[in-house]
Amino acid sequence: MTTATILNAIEQGSQAATAVSLLYTAIVAVSALTAIMAPTEVRRQAAREVLTLLLRRRDH
């Protein structure tokens, strides 16, 4: 492998990681907003459950 190929692979990996991070952040933000602003208690509760799963938080 050449140096250019290795650097290209690192750059593509970095771009993919950035895209995944931005997508995850957007999903968490939408879940948090839904947990606050959903019109019904059932939807708010479902959004809080999703948010809990995404943030890996456990209530003791």
C-alpha positions, 0 to 999 in steps of 0.5 A: 500500500502506498502512503496516499492510499493509507491517508485516503483510507484514514480520511474516509474513515474520519468522514464516516465517523463524523457523519455517524456522530452528527446523525446520532446527535440529531437523533438524540436532539429529536428524541429530547424535543419529542420527550418535552413537546409531544402532545400526549403523555404516551408519546412523551413517555415513549420518547423518554424511553428511546432517549434513555436507551440512546444515552444508556442511562439507568435509573436505580 
